[in-house]
Amino acid sequence: MVTAFVLIKTDASRIPETAEEISEIPGISEVYSVTGEWDLIAIARVAKHEDLADAIADKLSKVRGVVHTTTQIAFRAYSQHDLDAAFALGFDQ
């Protein structure tokens, strides 16, 4: 599984509509409206790197209202949830 974070600048008058359209793209698991320099952050989770091109370059970047994107590909996840799963023995807590 490949995970990528897509930082998105949008036309300010279309933020909700743009977020909805992006959330419907296969491979996009979540879209957040955020404060700061970026308007939206989308999380892409796909099977292989080539699938990122389909989701981001071919679809997301062409959504009406998207002005600019920057994509960060994750190498490894460090979260308590992941650590718990890695060390779980299959017992219910």
N, C-alpha and C positions, 0 to 999 in steps of 0.2 A: 504494500500500500504506500502510495506517495501522498504526502500532505503538503499543501502550499497555502500561504496566506497572501491574499491579493488585496493590496491597499488601493482604494479607488477614490478618485476625485470625480464629482458629478456636477451636472447643471443643478444648481441649488433649488430650482423650482420643480425638479423631478426626483428628488431623493427617494421618497417612498415608492414611487412607481418603478424607478430604476432598481431599487432593492428587491422588489417583488419579482421583476423579470429575471434578475440574476439568480434569485433563489430557485427558480424553476429549471435552471440549466442542469442537465445531468452531470454529476460529478461535483456540483457545488452543494456542500452539506449544510452550511450556515452562512447567513449574511447579517452583519451587525451595523447599525448606525452608530457612529462614534464621534467624540469631540476631538478637537485638534486640527492638525493639518489635513487629514483625510476625512472624507464624508462617510465612507463605508469600508468595512473589512469583510471580505468573503473568505471562507475556508473551503478549499478544494480537496477532496479525498478521492483519488483515482487509483486504478490498478497499476499503471505504468506511466513513465514520464511522457511518452507519446500522447497519452490521453489528456495531459495538461494542455497541449496545443489545441486539441479539440474544444475543451471546456473554456480556456482562457482566451487564446488568440483568435480562434474561429467564432466563438459565441459571445463570451462576456464582453470583450472589447468592442463588440459591435452593437451592444444594447444601447438604445436611444438614451442619451443623458450621460453616458460614460465619457469623461473628458480625458482622463489619464489613469494609467494603472502602473503599479510596481508590484512584482511578484517575488515573494521570499519562499524558497523551498526548504522544508524542514529536514534536517538530518536525523534527529533523534528526539523523542519526547521524554521529558522529565516531569512527571506529575505523581502525586500520591496515588491516584487511581491506577496508573500504570505500574507503579511499584507494588501495590497491593496485589494486583493481578499476577505479576511475575512471581511473587513469593507465596501465593495462595496454594493450599494443598487440596482444594476442592471441598473443604468443610464449610457448611453454613455457619455464619456467625450470629 
